[in-house]
Each structure stands twice: as C-alpha cells, then as structure tokens.
Amino acid sequence: MTTATDTFGQWLAQARVSEPRLTPSQRGLLEAVFQFRERCGTDYFSTRLLSHFLLHCDCGLPVAAIARLLGLSRPTASGQQGLSSKEVVQSAHHRLAGRPYGKLLPRYAGPIAGFLFTNPRASRYDVLDFIARTWNIRVSTVALHHFLKKYGLDPATRAAKAPLPAAPAGPGRPAEPVAPAPPQPVLTIAAGQPLPATAPPFSPHAPSTLVPSC
C-alpha cells in the first residue's frame, strides 16, 4: 500500500519489482498506476479496478508482482484472473449494497433450479441478480453457496449428476461380439408317418404327482 511519503521507486522496491529491468512500456504503465493510487487511494474499489486492468492488459508482469504492487494476496489475484469485467462490476455492486438481508426460502429452490437449467453458464452474480429481480431481496454470496449446496444446485453437484454422453461407435472402436443363437432341432418325419402331437405350452413332460391318484 502506498502512502503520501512513498515515491515511485519505493513503491516498486517494497513490491520487489526491479526498476532497471522494466521495459519502457511497463515503466510508463506502472507510473500511471502509481499516480492513480496517489489520487484515488487504496480502497477496495480502486484496487479492484486496477487489479482487473493489470491482470488483463497483457503487460508482461507476473501475477505475484501485481499482487505485491496492489497489496493483494497471490490467491486473490489468481482468482481474479478468470473474472470478466461484468463479474467485477457485479461484485462491486453487491459489496456496495452493504449487509445482505432477506432469507432464501426452500420454495425458491425450484425457480432457481429452472434459471440454472436454462442458463447453465450463469455465474453466482447472475444468480444473485435473478434472486433480486424475482423476490426483491439481496443475499450474500456465502448464503447463496450454502443454499445451492443444500439443494444440490452447486456447480460441483450439477456436474456430477450430468448424464455421460454415449460413446459413439467409430471405425477405431471394435464392435462387441454377439453370441450366436443356439441351433434349432430339425424334426424329420418319414413319408407316410403321422405328425406327432405337440405338447401344450408350459406342459411338463412327466406326471406332476408322486403317486397315482385314486
């Protein structure tokens, strides 16, 4: 975190960034970042904007160096690499909403499941916006995580329950052998002989009683 007495060189030194090894474009970029932090401060929202920009502007700086420059942890900076600009704005919007209120009721599980079914790539912020539009309540991301996990709607559970696609039969996949049907007995009857009487279906060939009946 920079202070009013820090210089550009001191800011780089405390982040363990070698100033002589910076390219002219990297130096100009970091000078602009330093001036932005001097003017706007080091609050959550200013830092979030800068981190998203530095992580996605292809400046050539390692993620660990960007995290040290902005006072972030390495896992936090790595987690922000996969976020879109929309998700960054949504996270800032939900943080501005203050303390979450409202309660996720069990009857909300059905509509939320329907929303996730029709929007399988929806992020957690998209789900929070759907909840806010549908029931006019705001909840935290932690409360949403526990609710989705309770009803099996979290991404891990939905991925585990997804049906596996059937393996297509291709030229490289040998066909499974099929057992041949047993040969049927051939009945030969001499010329002039009467046809034998066939037994009724499911009729035993031997008497079913152990002793003769009276």
Contacts in CASP RR format, 6 or more apart in sequence:
PFRMAT RR
TARGET T0000
AUTHOR 0000-0000-0000
METHOD contacts of the structure
MODEL  1
MTTATDTFGQWLAQARVSEPRLTPSQRGLLEAVFQFRERCGTDYFSTRLL
SHFLLHCDCGLPVAAIARLLGLSRPTASGQQGLSSKEVVQSAHHRLAGRP
YGKLLPRYAGPIAGFLFTNPRASRYDVLDFIARTWNIRVSTVALHHFLKK
YGLDPATRAAKAPLPAAPAGPGRPAEPVAPAPPQPVLTIAAGQPLPATAP
PFSPHAPSTLVPSC
1 42 0 8 1.000
1 71 0 8 1.000
2 11 0 8 1.000
2 34 0 8 1.000
2 37 0 8 1.000
2 38 0 8 1.000
2 42 0 8 1.000
4 38 0 8 1.000
6 14 0 8 1.000
8 30 0 8 1.000
8 31 0 8 1.000
8 34 0 8 1.000
9 19 0 8 1.000
11 34 0 8 1.000
11 69 0 8 1.000
12 18 0 8 1.000
12 19 0 8 1.000
12 30 0 8 1.000
12 69 0 8 1.000
13 19 0 8 1.000
14 68 0 8 1.000
15 65 0 8 1.000
15 68 0 8 1.000
15 69 0 8 1.000
16 65 0 8 1.000
16 68 0 8 1.000
17 30 0 8 1.000
17 61 0 8 1.000
17 65 0 8 1.000
17 68 0 8 1.000
17 69 0 8 1.000
19 27 0 8 1.000
22 30 0 8 1.000
25 59 0 8 1.000
26 59 0 8 1.000
26 60 0 8 1.000
26 61 0 8 1.000
29 57 0 8 1.000
29 59 0 8 1.000
30 69 0 8 1.000
33 50 0 8 1.000
33 54 0 8 1.000
33 69 0 8 1.000
36 46 0 8 1.000
36 50 0 8 1.000
37 46 0 8 1.000
37 50 0 8 1.000
40 46 0 8 1.000
42 71 0 8 1.000
44 95 0 8 1.000
45 92 0 8 1.000
45 95 0 8 1.000
47 70 0 8 1.000
47 71 0 8 1.000
47 72 0 8 1.000
48 80 0 8 1.000
48 88 0 8 1.000
48 91 0 8 1.000
48 92 0 8 1.000
49 88 0 8 1.000
50 70 0 8 1.000
51 66 0 8 1.000
51 70 0 8 1.000
51 72 0 8 1.000
51 77 0 8 1.000
51 80 0 8 1.000
52 80 0 8 1.000
52 83 0 8 1.000
52 85 0 8 1.000
52 88 0 8 1.000
54 61 0 8 1.000
54 66 0 8 1.000
54 69 0 8 1.000
54 70 0 8 1.000
55 63 0 8 1.000
55 66 0 8 1.000
55 77 0 8 1.000
55 80 0 8 1.000
55 81 0 8 1.000
56 81 0 8 1.000
61 69 0 8 1.000
63 74 0 8 1.000
63 77 0 8 1.000
63 78 0 8 1.000
63 81 0 8 1.000
64 74 0 8 1.000
64 77 0 8 1.000
66 72 0 8 1.000
66 77 0 8 1.000
67 73 0 8 1.000
67 74 0 8 1.000
67 76 0 8 1.000
67 77 0 8 1.000
70 77 0 8 1.000
80 88 0 8 1.000
83 91 0 8 1.000
86 125 0 8 1.000
87 123 0 8 1.000
87 125 0 8 1.000
90 123 0 8 1.000
90 125 0 8 1.000
90 126 0 8 1.000
90 128 0 8 1.000
90 129 0 8 1.000
91 125 0 8 1.000
94 125 0 8 1.000
94 128 0 8 1.000
94 138 0 8 1.000
94 140 0 8 1.000
94 141 0 8 1.000
97 138 0 8 1.000
100 138 0 8 1.000
100 139 0 8 1.000
100 140 0 8 1.000
100 143 0 8 1.000
101 137 0 8 1.000
101 138 0 8 1.000
101 139 0 8 1.000
102 137 0 8 1.000
102 138 0 8 1.000
102 139 0 8 1.000
103 137 0 8 1.000
103 139 0 8 1.000
104 131 0 8 1.000
104 139 0 8 1.000
104 143 0 8 1.000
104 144 0 8 1.000
104 147 0 8 1.000
106 151 0 8 1.000
108 131 0 8 1.000
108 135 0 8 1.000
108 147 0 8 1.000
109 147 0 8 1.000
109 151 0 8 1.000
109 153 0 8 1.000
111 134 0 8 1.000
112 127 0 8 1.000
112 130 0 8 1.000
112 131 0 8 1.000
112 147 0 8 1.000
112 148 0 8 1.000
112 153 0 8 1.000
113 151 0 8 1.000
113 153 0 8 1.000
115 122 0 8 1.000
115 127 0 8 1.000
115 130 0 8 1.000
116 122 0 8 1.000
116 127 0 8 1.000
116 153 0 8 1.000
116 158 0 8 1.000
119 126 0 8 1.000
122 130 0 8 1.000
124 141 0 8 1.000
124 144 0 8 1.000
124 145 0 8 1.000
127 144 0 8 1.000
127 148 0 8 1.000
128 138 0 8 1.000
128 139 0 8 1.000
128 141 0 8 1.000
128 144 0 8 1.000
131 137 0 8 1.000
131 138 0 8 1.000
131 139 0 8 1.000
131 144 0 8 1.000
132 138 0 8 1.000
139 147 0 8 1.000
145 154 0 8 1.000
147 153 0 8 1.000
148 154 0 8 1.000
149 157 0 8 1.000
152 158 0 8 1.000
167 173 0 8 1.000
169 175 0 8 1.000
189 195 0 8 1.000
199 205 0 8 1.000
END
